């Protein structure tokens, strides 16, 4: 994977800086309408030093790509939805990214910045979108620095509702709302990323739509895998919760952890305890893995992972496809 030790160190330092600092630019110009750009899909192996390797924990690697686009708005993917060969992603600058998987459509992407959201003036920090749920013709979006949840109409991204839940207001602005799922019983669960120190993240359980100010919510606790922070979550077909985490260490670089948890019968004050099922770390192909999606394909549970390249040339936008085989 690494062409030289110098290249690896440069990557580690750049990635560490991106993961540990939050540079706030000045006000941005009003977002344009949807733009289209060409995409390049470069196939990647699970282990570039051993192209035949396919198994990591409870995951079977099927295929993957490093994706590049010829528009500066492409990248920074923080949350993901894959279904029927089509991808909807959202980056941490508030841009909705839509494209087809290789062989399922043209190699181009539509980039559509959210026209409205929390905070003024318009700046990247006010569009730091880290979690998303596609529900029919609408999209739920969690904003990390404002710890708000907005609902948008999916076709034109017109806002439909917004709330700043009381149970999320004390979350820190640079480690707040990060992952969101809808449980099998119709309730919603949101996780904060959490501080680097300590092994806990707060979670909030909503009785209904989290974008409605009238929805009741209660606090929970989540025990993260040691050293990792939550980056995304998705529901498995059997009703369990699948969670994605990332870790950065100066000597080891970036790694990712996938864990499952039983979220049936959650009650106020409950502690959610995960069980790790896979870990991606060198020499495996890995980057700043922030996005997770689950679908069922020909009877198999498919797990999609995508990385946030932080809009840096030394990092990559990876899209990896696995089958769950535990």
C-alpha positions in Angstrom: 0.0 0.0 0.0 2.8 2.4 0.9 5.4 3.2 -1.8 7.9 4.4 0.7 8.4 5.1 4.4 8.5 8.8 3.7 5.2 8.7 1.9 3.6 6.8 4.8 4.9 9.3 7.3 3.7 12.2 5.2 0.2 10.6 5.1 0.1 9.9 8.8 1.1 13.5 9.7 -1.4 15.0 7.3 -4.2 12.7 8.4 -3.4 13.3 12.0 -3.5 17.0 11.5 -6.9 16.8 9.7 -8.4 14.6 12.4 -7.2 16.6 15.3 -7.7 20.2 14.1 -10.7 22.1 12.9 -9.8 25.1 10.7 -12.7 27.4 10.3 -12.6 29.4 7.0 -14.2 32.7 6.5 -17.8 33.1 5.1 -18.5 31.1 1.9 -20.3 32.4 -1.2 -23.9 31.3 -1.6 -24.0 27.7 -2.8 -24.6 27.2 -6.5 -27.2 24.8 -7.9 -26.4 21.2 -8.6 -23.1 20.6 -10.5 -21.9 17.6 -12.4 -18.4 16.3 -12.6 -16.6 13.3 -14.0 -15.5 10.5 -11.7 -12.5 8.1 -11.9 -12.8 4.7 -10.2 -9.5 2.9 -9.5 -9.9 -0.6 -8.2 -8.2 -1.4 -4.9 -7.4 -4.7 -3.1 -8.1 -5.4 0.5 -4.3 -5.8 0.9 -2.2 -4.4 -1.9 0.8 -6.6 -0.8 -1.4 -9.7 -0.9 -4.1 -9.2 -3.6 -5.7 -12.6 -2.8 -6.5 -11.7 0.8 -10.3 -11.3 1.2 -11.2 -12.0 4.8 -11.0 -9.6 7.7 -12.8 -10.6 10.8 -16.5 -11.2 10.0 -16.2 -9.4 6.6 -15.5 -10.9 3.2 -14.0 -8.3 0.8 -15.8 -8.2 -2.5 -14.5 -5.1 -4.3 -13.4 -1.6 -3.8 -12.3 1.6 -5.4 -10.3 4.8 -4.8 -12.6 7.5 -6.3 -11.4 10.9 -7.6 -13.5 13.6 -9.1 -12.6 16.7 -11.2 -14.6 19.1 -9.0 -13.2 20.6 -5.8 -16.5 19.9 -4.0 -16.1 16.1 -4.3 -14.6 14.4 -1.3 -14.9 14.8 2.5 -17.6 12.0 2.6 -18.9 11.6 6.2 -22.1 9.5 5.7 -23.4 7.2 3.0 -26.5 5.4 1.6 -26.1 2.7 -1.0 -29.0 1.0 -2.7 -29.6 -0.7 -6.1 -26.2 0.4 -7.5 -26.8 4.1 -6.6 -24.9 6.1 -4.0 -26.1 9.1 -2.0 -23.4 10.5 0.3 -23.1 13.7 2.3 -19.8 15.4 3.0 -18.7 17.5 5.9 -19.1 20.7 3.9 -22.9 20.1 3.5 -22.8 18.8 -0.1 -25.1 16.0 -1.3 -23.1 13.7 -3.5 -24.9 11.3 -5.9 -23.4 8.8 -8.3 -23.7 5.3 -9.7 -21.4 2.4 -8.9 -19.2 1.2 -11.7 -21.2 -0.6 -14.4 -24.5 0.8 -13.0 -24.4 4.2 -14.7 -22.2 6.9 -16.2 -19.0 7.7 -14.4 -20.2 11.1 -13.2 -21.3 12.7 -10.0 -23.9 15.3 -9.1 -22.9 17.7 -6.4 -25.7 19.6 -4.7 -24.9 21.9 -1.7 -27.6 22.1 1.0 -29.2 25.5 0.3 -30.3 26.1 3.9 -29.1 24.9 7.3 -28.2 26.1 10.8 -26.1 29.1 11.6 -25.1 32.3 9.8 -23.1 33.3 8.0 -22.7 30.5 5.6 -19.4 28.8 6.4 -18.1 25.2 6.5 -18.6 24.9 10.2 -22.3 25.7 9.8 -22.6 22.9 7.2 -20.6 20.2 9.1 -22.9 17.3 8.3 -21.9 14.0 9.8 -25.0 11.7 9.7 -27.8 11.1 7.3 -30.8 8.8 6.9 -32.7 8.4 3.6 -36.4 7.8 4.3 -38.6 7.6 1.2 -38.7 11.1 -0.3 -36.9 12.8 2.6 -33.5 13.0 4.1 -32.6 13.4 7.8 -29.3 15.2 8.4 -27.4 15.7 11.7 -25.1 18.8 12.0 -22.2 18.1 14.3 -21.2 21.6 15.4 -24.7 22.8 16.0 -26.0 19.4 17.3 -29.2 19.9 15.3 -31.3 17.5 13.1 -32.9 18.8 9.9 -35.2 17.1 7.6 -35.0 17.9 3.8 -37.2 17.0 0.9 -34.8 14.8 -1.1 -35.5 15.8 -4.7 -34.9 19.6 -4.2 -33.3 19.7 -0.7 -36.0 22.1 0.5 -36.0 22.0 4.4 -39.1 20.5 6.0 -38.3 20.6 9.7 -35.5 21.3 12.2 -34.8 20.8 15.9 -32.0 21.3 18.4 -32.8 18.5 20.9 -32.3 19.4 24.5 -30.6 16.1 25.1 -27.9 17.0 22.5 -27.2 20.6 23.5 -24.2 19.9 25.8 -22.4 17.8 23.2 -19.1 19.5 22.2 -19.1 21.4 18.9 -16.2 19.5 17.4 -17.2 16.0 18.6 -21.0 16.1 18.5 -23.6 14.4 16.4 -21.9 11.8 14.3 -24.1 8.7 13.7 -27.9 8.2 13.4 -30.1 5.2 12.8 -33.8 4.3 12.9 -34.5 1.3 15.0 -36.8 -1.6 14.0 -39.5 -0.3 16.4 -39.6 3.1 14.8 -37.5 5.0 17.4 -34.3 6.9 16.4 -30.9 6.7 17.9 -28.1 9.3 17.6 -24.5 9.1 18.8 -22.0 11.7 19.6 -18.5 11.2 18.3 -17.1 11.7 21.8 -13.8 13.0 23.1 -10.5 11.3 22.2 -9.8 10.7 25.9 -12.1 8.3 27.7 -14.0 5.4 26.2 -17.6 6.6 26.2 -19.9 8.4 23.8 -23.3 9.8 24.7 -26.3 8.6 22.8 -29.9 9.9 22.5 -33.0 7.8 22.0 -35.9 9.6 20.3 -39.5 8.4 20.5 -40.1 9.6 17.0 -38.8 12.1 14.4 -35.7 13.8 15.8 -36.2 16.8 13.5 -39.4 17.6 15.4 -39.1 19.8 18.5 -42.0 18.0 20.1 -40.4 14.5 20.0 -39.4 13.1 23.4 -35.9 11.9 23.9 -33.7 10.3 26.6 -30.0 9.9 27.1 -28.0 6.7 26.9 -24.3 5.7 27.1 -22.2 3.9 24.5 -19.0 2.1 25.4 -16.7 2.5 22.4 -14.0 0.0 21.4 -10.8 1.1 23.3 -9.1 4.0 21.6 -11.7 4.5 18.9 -14.4 7.1 18.2 -17.8 6.6 16.6 -18.1 7.8 12.9 -21.3 6.2 11.6 -23.9 3.5 12.2 -26.4 1.4 10.3 -29.1 -1.2 11.1 -28.5 -4.8 10.1 -31.4 -6.9 8.7 -31.7 -8.9 11.9 -32.3 -5.8 14.0 -28.8 -5.4 15.4 -26.8 -2.2 15.2 -23.6 -2.0 13.2 -21.2 0.8 14.2 -18.1 2.2 12.5 -15.2 3.7 14.4 -11.9 5.2 13.6 -8.6 5.7 15.5 -5.5 7.6 14.8 -2.1 6.8 16.3 1.1 8.5 15.3 3.1 5.3 14.8 0.3 3.0 13.6 -1.6 5.6 11.5 -5.3 5.3 10.9 -7.4 2.2 11.6 -11.1 1.4 11.6 -13.2 -0.9 13.8 -16.7 -2.4 13.1 -18.8 -3.6 16.0 -22.3 -4.9 16.5 -24.6 -4.2 19.4 -28.0 -5.4 20.6 -30.3 -2.4 20.7 -33.6 -4.1 21.4 -35.6 -2.9 24.4 -33.5 0.2 25.1 -34.5 2.1 28.2 -33.4 5.5 29.7 -29.9 5.4 31.0 -29.1 2.1 29.3 -25.5 1.3 28.4 -24.9 0.0 24.8 -22.1 -2.6 24.8 -20.6 -3.4 21.4 -18.8 -6.5 20.1 -16.0 -5.9 17.6 -16.3 -8.0 14.4 -13.6 -6.6 12.2 -10.7 -4.2 12.3 -9.0 -2.5 9.3 -5.5 -1.5 9.9 -2.1 -1.5 8.0 -1.2 -3.3 5.8 -4.9 -3.5 4.8 -6.4 -0.8 2.7 -7.8 1.9 5.0 -8.1 5.6 5.3 -10.2 7.9 7.5 -13.3 5.6 7.4 -16.3 7.7 8.3 -19.3 6.4 6.3 -21.2 3.1 6.5 -24.2 1.7 4.7 -25.9 -1.7 4.7 -28.1 -3.3 2.1 -29.2 -6.9 1.2 -28.1 -8.2 -2.2 -29.1 -11.7 -3.4 -29.8 -12.8 0.2 -26.4 -11.5 1.5 -25.9 -8.7 3.9 -23.6 -6.2 2.2 -21.6 -3.7 4.2 -20.3 -0.5 2.4 -17.5 1.6 3.9 -16.3 5.0 2.6 -13.6 7.3 3.7 -13.4 11.1 4.3 -10.3 12.4 2.5 -10.5 15.7 4.3 -10.1 17.3 0.9 -6.3 16.5 1.1 -4.3 15.1 -1.8 -2.4 12.7 0.5 -5.7 11.0 1.5 -8.1 9.0 -0.6 -11.9 8.6 -1.0 -12.2 4.9 -0.7 -15.4 2.9 -1.3 -15.2 -0.7 -0.1 -17.8 -3.5 -0.4 -17.9 -6.4 2.0 -20.3 -9.3 2.7 -21.0 -10.0 6.3 -20.1 -13.6 7.0 -20.1 -14.0 10.8 
